[in-house]
Amino acid sequence: KVKAEFVFDGDTRQGELALVNVAGIDNLSRTDFVKEAARRALSGGRNGRIVIKDRTEGAKFGGFLGEQSRNRGKAVGPKTVSLGAGTRFGVMLVPQGTVADARAGKAAVQFSITDMNKGKKPQMAKLANNVYSMESSTYYKSYSDFNDVVFRLENARGSATHLSKLLPANKNWLKNAN
């Protein structure tokens, strides 16, 4: 059972974040991968679940992480996804819209799996023990602040590039993070 908690909202857009069992879908084309990942997230069961709905939920913390929090709504606390011991899963971010929109091909999607991202750019970084951040934009020349969705995962093991290696020097908010 993986617990996910919305920690910081640094994006004006309102989207959804899901955990998705990736067993058996890692050889699909990007288009088919998006559709299947979205289907699994919408199932709400052992194959995945939406864990953050930015339109209706707030993050646990406000403040400043490179820019002011865009937090709205009340924090709902951690959500649990029962994926089963040893399940390989990925993180799916729909920055503007819903997972259902992504399944219908009507919304952009970013993944923790770099090979499934447009341009094969990393969209997720490790911030601290069990704390991760995602960049919602694919326009790397102007953004890459990795403060758009910050979340905590419990009862999961994995690897992600540390945030300090992905932040451009002019966007490095790690030193003044509250």
C-alpha positions as CSV (number, residue, x, y, z in Angstrom):
1,K,0.0,0.0,0.0
2,V,1.5,3.3,-1.2
3,K,0.5,6.5,0.5
4,A,0.6,9.7,-1.5
5,E,0.2,13.2,-0.2
6,F,0.0,16.6,-2.0
7,V,2.7,18.7,-0.3
8,F,3.1,21.9,-2.4
9,D,1.2,23.5,-5.4
10,G,3.4,25.8,-7.5
11,D,1.4,25.8,-10.7
12,T,-1.5,28.0,-11.7
13,R,-2.9,25.2,-13.8
14,Q,-5.2,22.7,-12.2
15,G,-4.6,19.0,-13.0
16,E,-4.4,15.5,-11.6
17,L,-1.6,13.2,-10.5
18,A,-2.0,9.4,-10.5
19,L,0.1,6.3,-9.5
20,V,-0.1,3.6,-12.2
21,N,1.0,0.0,-12.3
22,V,3.2,-0.2,-15.4
23,A,3.5,-4.0,-15.6
24,G,3.0,-5.2,-19.2
25,I,2.7,-1.7,-20.8
26,D,6.3,-0.5,-21.0
27,N,6.7,-1.6,-24.6
28,L,3.7,0.3,-25.9
29,S,3.9,3.4,-28.1
30,R,3.6,6.6,-26.2
31,T,0.0,7.2,-27.4
32,D,-1.1,3.7,-26.3
33,F,0.9,4.0,-23.1
34,V,-1.0,7.2,-22.2
35,K,-4.3,5.7,-22.9
36,E,-3.6,2.5,-20.9
37,A,-2.0,4.4,-18.0
38,A,-5.1,6.7,-17.8
39,R,-7.4,3.7,-17.9
40,R,-5.5,2.1,-15.1
41,A,-5.5,5.3,-13.0
42,L,-9.3,5.7,-13.6
43,S,-9.9,2.1,-12.3
44,G,-9.0,3.2,-8.8
45,G,-7.9,-0.3,-7.9
46,R,-4.7,-2.4,-7.9
47,N,-3.7,-1.0,-11.3
48,G,-3.7,2.6,-10.3
49,R,-5.5,5.6,-8.7
50,I,-5.7,9.3,-9.0
51,V,-4.1,10.7,-5.8
52,I,-4.2,14.4,-6.4
53,K,-7.0,16.4,-7.9
54,D,-5.8,20.0,-7.9
55,R,-9.2,21.5,-8.8
56,T,-10.8,20.3,-5.6
57,E,-7.9,19.6,-3.2
58,G,-5.2,21.8,-1.6
59,A,-1.6,21.0,-0.8
60,K,-0.4,20.5,2.8
61,F,1.9,23.5,2.7
62,G,2.0,27.0,1.2
63,G,4.9,29.4,1.1
64,F,7.7,29.9,-1.4
65,L,9.6,27.3,-3.4
66,G,11.1,29.5,-6.2
67,E,7.8,31.2,-6.5
68,Q,4.7,31.7,-4.4
69,S,2.4,28.8,-3.7
70,R,-0.7,28.6,-5.9
71,N,-2.5,26.5,-3.4
72,R,-6.3,26.6,-3.3
73,G,-8.7,24.4,-1.4
74,K,-8.3,22.3,1.7
75,A,-5.6,19.6,2.1
76,V,-7.2,16.1,2.3
77,G,-4.2,14.3,3.6
78,P,-2.6,11.1,2.3
79,K,-4.4,8.8,-0.1
80,T,-3.6,5.1,-0.2
81,V,-3.2,3.0,-3.4
82,S,-3.1,-0.8,-2.9
83,L,-0.8,-1.8,-5.7
84,G,0.5,-5.0,-4.1
85,A,4.0,-5.8,-2.9
86,G,6.7,-5.5,-5.5
87,T,4.5,-3.7,-8.1
88,R,6.4,-1.5,-10.5
89,F,4.5,1.8,-10.8
90,G,5.0,5.2,-12.4
91,V,3.7,8.6,-11.7
92,M,1.4,10.3,-14.3
93,L,0.8,14.1,-14.2
94,V,-1.9,15.7,-16.2
95,P,-1.0,19.4,-15.6
96,Q,-4.1,21.0,-17.1
97,G,-7.2,18.8,-17.1
98,T,-8.1,15.4,-15.9
99,V,-6.8,11.8,-16.4
100,A,-10.1,11.2,-18.3
101,D,-9.1,14.1,-20.6
102,A,-5.7,12.5,-21.2
103,R,-7.3,9.1,-22.0
104,A,-9.4,10.9,-24.6
105,G,-6.3,12.6,-26.1
106,K,-7.5,16.0,-24.9
107,A,-4.8,16.8,-22.4
108,A,-1.0,16.8,-22.1
109,V,0.6,14.2,-19.9
110,Q,4.0,13.9,-18.2
111,F,5.4,10.8,-16.5
112,S,8.1,9.8,-14.0
113,I,9.2,7.5,-16.9
114,T,11.5,9.7,-19.0
115,D,11.1,7.6,-22.1
116,M,7.4,8.2,-22.1
117,N,7.7,12.0,-22.0
118,K,7.7,14.2,-25.1
119,G,11.3,14.9,-26.0
120,K,12.3,12.2,-23.5
121,K,13.0,14.9,-20.9
122,P,12.8,14.1,-17.1
123,Q,9.7,15.6,-15.6
124,M,10.1,14.2,-12.1
125,A,12.8,14.7,-9.5
126,K,13.7,13.6,-6.0
127,L,13.7,16.5,-3.5
128,A,14.2,14.6,-0.2
129,N,13.6,11.3,1.3
130,N,10.2,10.2,0.0
131,V,9.5,13.7,-1.4
132,Y,9.3,14.2,-5.2
133,S,8.5,17.1,-7.5
134,M,7.2,17.3,-11.0
135,E,7.6,19.9,-13.8
136,S,4.4,20.5,-15.6
137,S,5.8,22.3,-18.6
138,T,7.7,20.8,-21.5
139,Y,9.1,24.2,-22.5
140,Y,12.5,23.7,-20.9
141,K,14.1,27.0,-22.0
142,S,11.7,29.1,-19.9
143,Y,10.6,26.9,-17.0
144,S,12.2,23.8,-15.5
145,D,11.6,25.0,-11.9
146,F,10.2,21.6,-10.8
147,N,8.0,23.2,-8.2
148,D,4.7,22.6,-9.9
149,V,3.5,19.6,-8.0
150,V,5.4,18.4,-4.9
151,F,4.3,15.2,-3.2
152,R,5.3,12.6,-0.7
153,L,5.2,8.9,-1.2
154,E,5.3,6.4,1.7
155,N,5.9,2.6,1.4
156,A,7.6,2.8,-2.0
157,R,11.1,2.4,-3.3
158,G,12.4,3.9,-6.4
159,S,14.9,6.1,-8.1
160,A,14.7,9.6,-9.5
161,T,17.3,12.2,-10.4
162,H,17.9,14.6,-7.5
163,L,16.4,18.0,-8.1
164,S,19.7,19.8,-7.7
165,K,20.9,18.1,-10.9
166,L,17.9,19.2,-13.0
167,L,17.4,22.8,-11.8
168,P,19.0,25.5,-14.0
169,A,21.2,27.8,-11.9
170,N,18.8,30.7,-12.3
171,K,15.9,28.5,-11.0
172,N,17.6,26.9,-8.0
173,W,15.2,27.5,-5.1
174,L,16.7,24.8,-2.9
175,K,18.8,27.2,-0.8
176,N,15.8,29.3,0.2
177,A,13.1,26.6,0.4
178,N,10.9,26.9,3.5
